[in-house]
Amino acid sequence: MAAFEGQCLAIEPDVDLDDIESTGPKAPERPSKDEVRQAVRTILSYIGENPNREGLQETPDRLVRSYGELYRGYQTEIKSIMKTFTDGAEQADEMVIQRNIPFFSMCEHHMLPFVGVAHIAYLPDKKIVGLSKMARLVEVFARRLQVQERMTAQISEALMTYLQPKGAACVIEATHLCMAQRGVSKSHSDTVTSSLRGVFKEAKTRSEFLNFITSDTRRHLI
């Protein structure tokens, strides 16, 4: 990962997991798939297309199916994936870091993708979690309508809530198509957000974590 100079770095304040998992007022009753298909046909007509054209006839159904994949994070409860272990944690007293976890998410403002990598860490306190669960945690929050700042805070706060470690951290680097494809059209800009909890707020621990995720020491073993 390149050094942070020249990038946008945001640090999230402490927040409650209940607050950051909420996306606002209670959602209205969920429409049927047929209603969604009809809404897609309406949008196609709005942009000047003919929804009856051969190439577009199956588009509403394809979009409904793709939404099931793109937004599957809404169907997953965080506690169902954060299984912890005490066996193996007896001497785990240094930070556990997982770097360069790739993700795709959708900006909630324009419903366009933002793509990047997440680096997450925690300092165990008598409990550890399976490594695959750390990547899955990123996936669950990414597969929702998001803003990068909220997603960063959700990940670190989930680690604190379900692992109860001495501290947790998350740094996300991403490129947003809402900036690259439209609007200001800045295709070479990326955004870096940071959320630190517990001991990771201390200067020494923070520095060690940032050094690990910025150093060019990664080897591809597979």
Secondary structure, 3 states (H helix, E strand, C coil): CCCCCCCEEEECCCCCHHHHHCCCCCCCCCCCHHHHHHHHHHHHHHCCCCCCCHHHCCHHHHHHHHHHHHCHHHHCCHHHCCCEECCCCCCCCCCEEEEEEEEEEEECCCCCEEEEEEEEEEECCCCEECHHHHHHHHHHHHCCEECHHHHHHHHHHHHHHHHCCCEEEEEEEEEEHHHHCCCCCCCCCCEEEEEEEEHHHCHHHHHHHHHHHHCCCCCCCC
